Amino acid sequence: MESYDAIVVGGGITGLTSAVYLARGGAKTLLLEKNDRGGGLGNSFIREGFLFDGGVRALESAGIILPMLKELGIDLEIVKSPVSVGIENSIIHISSKENLKDYENLLKNLYPDHGEDIDRVISVIKKIMKHIEVLYGVDNPLFKDLKSNMAELGKVYLPWLFKFPFTLRSINKLKMPVEDLLGKIVKDRSLNDMISQHFFKNTPAFFAMSYFYLYQDYFYPLGGVGGLAESIGQKIQEFGGSIITHREVRELSPDTRTIVDHKGSSYKYDQLIWAADLKQLYKVTKTEGLPKEVAQEIDEKKDQLLSKHGAESVFSVFIAVDEPPESFKAISNGHFFYSPSRKGLGEIHRSELRSLLENLSETSQEDISSWLDRFCEFNTYEISIPVLKDNAAAPEGKTGLIVSLLLDYNLAKKATEQLTHKVFKEELENRMISTLSNSIYPMLKDKIIFSFSASPLNIEDYAGSSEGSIIGWSFEEEIPVTSSLLKGSSSVNTPIPNVLQAGKWAYSPSGVPMCILTGKLAANRALKHKKPSHKK
């Protein structure tokens, strides 16, 4: 049985980050990934000459990703990925914070009777943008060697460190659900929906309202988002680390520090970083041989986590169109948030959805179809057009689209029980295409070469993510992990001896930058326990 200083379970961006820093730090490192390649939801693939991104559509540096690449010596060719926001026929393009005025005008043109409400919304966004500028106003110190530049420490970091704790306290005051915050300052439900409905339900207000700032920070790796994972994977091997794919961990024994994969292979570790679904960690962990109080703490954590749920998932349609990219460029940038109607979803995705799920077996097909029609008509779509960012992403004169909307996992699961997974996907896919064909993209009506889709069930199966969640825990119930930046360093701790956690299930709210940050924190912690015998 092979023995390692550190084993990382899960080859998404979190696990890749942990593994690359472990290997770089001289630890004998093994990364185990259940799929045929790493990246998780940060993957890209090609279908009939069209490049599609399977999960993340673009990346935001947020003071973390680009400094990490620089520190690791990774030369990833990237381009800016500007965002457009549209409601009905009104569309704005975001390239700087000055475009916030365009957003304000867009809303006031659509909701002329609610100017004061919109002023309050814009005021909140400006306040949050100032907080973000403090958080990310300098390269993240995590990836800087301050000892080598004391002048920079005095001129840049000390002022930043003085502002930082005050900013964190202000951020913590904005942890309420974004719907609640908007409910206090916005009277019109449709206006509330236009601002909030493309976020996950009950998303913390600060996290949601910071996105106008983060939209300016988006970038795209040429060749697809999956290039980030591929480049980190190559660095792991350059640093002497090992990666084994098609390996799913089925048993973890902390008393002997061993894990067993689904093929029966065993591995021994000094430190283990779990960068996969946390529910699965506690399902496979055996407490035999551990002190009674430790085993009890593990069991209590297991019961807590298994009772919680993941946040909403997404449904994505991948579309190849016999239409040149210029037609789409005339409408928006390559990353586009679009609402076909200013009316908004209202209760369609809340009380109506709950009623539908509770009574699905007794609900007529006509009523289900009516709900799906309205769900697609009044929703907000995230649209990614890779060829507008990378001109090699589609055959000459053609365009690929990735169109997504938020979808409740239970709806997909229960609808599949009533119909079949294939039929459910086709029903939703056709409605999404029809909605866009009748609004912003009339060229879709007779120019589609092919289309296919992925539901929350596909995400759950591929990524091993509970309920197909792409951001971790639901915001609609108490979050069972660290959710405060002030306590971020403790997010990697577990009650399991010599086991650390990282990723979207370890800290909430989470995105790619926070997954990378927790992955690095876990690696740093594990490296402190590395045995001298494995130093290079």
Secondary structure, DSSP 8 states (H G I E B T S, - for coil): -EEEEEEEE--BHHHHHHHHHHHHTT--EEEE-SSSSSBTTS-EEEETTEEEESS---EE-TTTHHHHHHHHT----EEE--EEEEETTEEEEESSGGGHHHHHHHHHHH-GGGHHHHHHHHHHHHHHHHHHHHHTSS--GGG--GGG-HHHIIIIIHHHHHHHHHHHHHHHTT-SBHHHHHHHH---HHHHHHHHTTS-TT-BHHHHHTHHHHHTTEEEETT-THHHHHHHHHHHHHTT-EEE-S--EEEEETTTTEEEETTS-EEEEEEEEE-S-HHHHHHHB--TTS-HHHHHHHHHHHHHHHT--B--EEEEEEEEESS-HHHHHTT--SEEEEES-TT--TTTTTHHHHHHHHTGGGS-HHHHHHHHHHHHHS--EEEE-GGGT-TTSS-TT-EEEEEEEEE-HHHHHHHHHHS-HHHHHHHHHHHHHHHHHTTT-TTHHHHEEEEEEE-HHHHHHHH--GGG-SSSB-TTS--SSB--GGGGGGGG--SSTTEEE-STTTBSS--HHHHHHHHHHHHHHHHTT--GGG--
